[in-house]
Amino acid sequence: MDPASLIGVIAALIIVFVVQALEGGSAGSILLFPAMLLVFGGTIFAAMAGGIMKDTTGLIGALKLAFLPKVAPPGQLVESVVKLAERARREGLLALEDAAKAVEHPFLRRGLELAIDGTDPEELGDILHSEVDAKRKADKAVAKVLEAMGGYAPTIGIIGTIMGLVHVLENLDKPETLGHSIAGAFVATLWGVLTANVVWLPLAARVKRLSEVECDQMELAIEGVLAIQAGSNPRLVAQKLKSLLPPGTDTATEKKAA
């Protein structure tokens, strides 16, 4: 699990409240339920209006994926493929039927099952590449929703501020409450800008990055499955897959050797 987004968002919010306290303010002065309800609720429903229902209903899952992703290290995937290639070389492709069930990477497991079932290599490659393309499109749709929320939030915050100022103008005969009312009016803008730049836009970038990492691993798995199906030498398989890894990535074997 990579907690970068979870740490980043929480740390940014903590800094906001710490600065608020250092300037002599209180957390309660910016934790105004009406302003937060308008910004969060308005942002979500505005994004819903600009997309399809599936995009919005999948937002909770997307946030969970962004905050708590389960991405295996690429070196670990290479090690798994090489071990499978060694066994297939010794015992034949059908000997991997039981081993495939124990593979943790779902895409690699699915590819192995198709190979073991005797799927034509070219057709197998087409099927797996189609899955990668489908994932890219799905992730792109999620990132687009989050980016849209990042665009809507500041504007909705301004709407909240205008509503608050209208309320202020309605009560000009009560000068003792004007300061508090004006300050409260600007809280909506604060939350609109804050959530856009600390939550929605960073999470959109996070989803794009995770999608890139996961799709690269899926492409790596495809190369591995096709090599196993072709009966390639495990050493050559390892060398080919390692050449596809990002620079500086170590496999478990290399770490042990070190």
Secondary structure, DSSP 8 states (H G I E B T S, - for coil): ---HHHHHHHHHHHHHHHHHHHTT--GGGT--HHHHHHHHHHHHHHHHHTS-HHHHHTHHHHHHHHHS-----HHHHHHHHHHHHHHHHHH-GGGGHHHHHT-S-HHHHHHHHHHHTT--HHHHHHHHHHHHHHHHHHHHHHHHHHHHHHHHHHHHHHHHHHHHHHHHHHTTT-HHHHHHHHHHHTHHHHHHHHHIIIIIHHHHHHHHHHHHHHHHHHHHHHHHHHHHHHT--HHHHHHHHHHTS-TT---HHHHHH-
